[in-house]
């Protein structure tokens, strides 16, 4: 079960990171863009840390307050939830 969680966590965070990079490249080229809803969906599905790191690495969406505050907040809440679940699962 833990291996499945780790695989999902890594996959969704890599997806969030990649989506930020792809959207940035498309923005520079004035091409069809990935919707903000899709970017946030990847974050809500567990990829907030990857999305946030992608924002910082690609310098993308950093001026939008809802991304600049939302992604770190979602990542913090997700990691607190993960810690809580693991802590609860290991109670005597």
Steps between C-alpha positions, in 0.01 A plus 500: 500500500782739588675426170182583310465829689863594429462417131181710477654788696808512278295465182249773580772739616704440184181562304438830682860608439480403132167678449653825624792461259278411206265791568792741532643385166159539337458846653831615354400363157147649522363150446196322646533501879423262784207634698555635850234256616709209368811636674310524829343157446846342484585681824180390677555140393824497699745683274511835677868470592599418143279779366650749744854393414410525130368851556827604660728317256327621183405842645142432399180631661703658781328838461151356536413528871274195491791288373767667714295441816286206394767251396711527818184491713368190323844335532515581872153361563573186298819430690333562834230254396761243395684540831173468689404183319840342559499608863148360550593174325789446740312564825506207742 
